[in-house]
Amino acid sequence: MAPNPTIMKAVEQLDYRVTVGDVAAQVGLNIHQAEQGLLVLASEVGGHLQVAESGDIAYLFPKNFRAILRNKFLKLRLQAWWVHIWGVLFYLIRISFGIFLLLSIVLMIVAIAIIVLSLKAGSDNDSGGGGGGGSSRSGGGGGILFLPRFWIGPDLFWWFNPSYSHNNYRRQRQNSRSGREDSEMNFLEAVFSFLFGDGNPNSNLEERRWKTIGAVI
């Protein structure tokens, strides 16, 4: 409760030592209002109570009670302002902390997504390079993927073909006419020949016999 300015002026006029009756007569208030005003002013500025010679209670106030009130109320006002400002600052701090937390989560998710996409792109590039190399090898020499179809498959069917010996003999004569030697055989053909043989071992017996006779002569 703020002090009454009328009572403050009356205290100054009565030389800072007053009684309830003196103040009531000075400002025209009733005894109860004057007593309440003096108690409030004394509690705010640190006034003292004394007993007068007549037995009445006198209030002794410091002469600089206005400066005391001014400083005290300025401090209270600043404290009130600070409480209000701190409430606003605390609200802003909470909001900024929440925003910072959300941004951190978003940045973390984006970073994880970028890392996953980069790893996936690298694995796709590796698989694409490996697939290209395998297709080039299969096109050049009948790669492992197409080996059963081009090499083993047809030869196995040719085994059960009644004209296998004749076809094999004709194929060998064509190879000899083209001038290709055994050392120049394809690696897969050499492996196949080693595992399954070259067909009829006497298919070119006559030709080898004449070559031997010619070499002896």
PyMOL commands that set and color helices and strands:
alter all, ss='L'
color gray80, all
select helices_A, chain A and resi 5-13+20-27+31-45+65-141+144-159+164-177+182-184+187-196+205-216
alter helices_A, ss='H'
color red, helices_A
select strands_A, chain A and resi 17-19+48-51+57-60
alter strands_A, ss='S'
color yellow, strands_A
deselect
rebuild
show_as cartoon
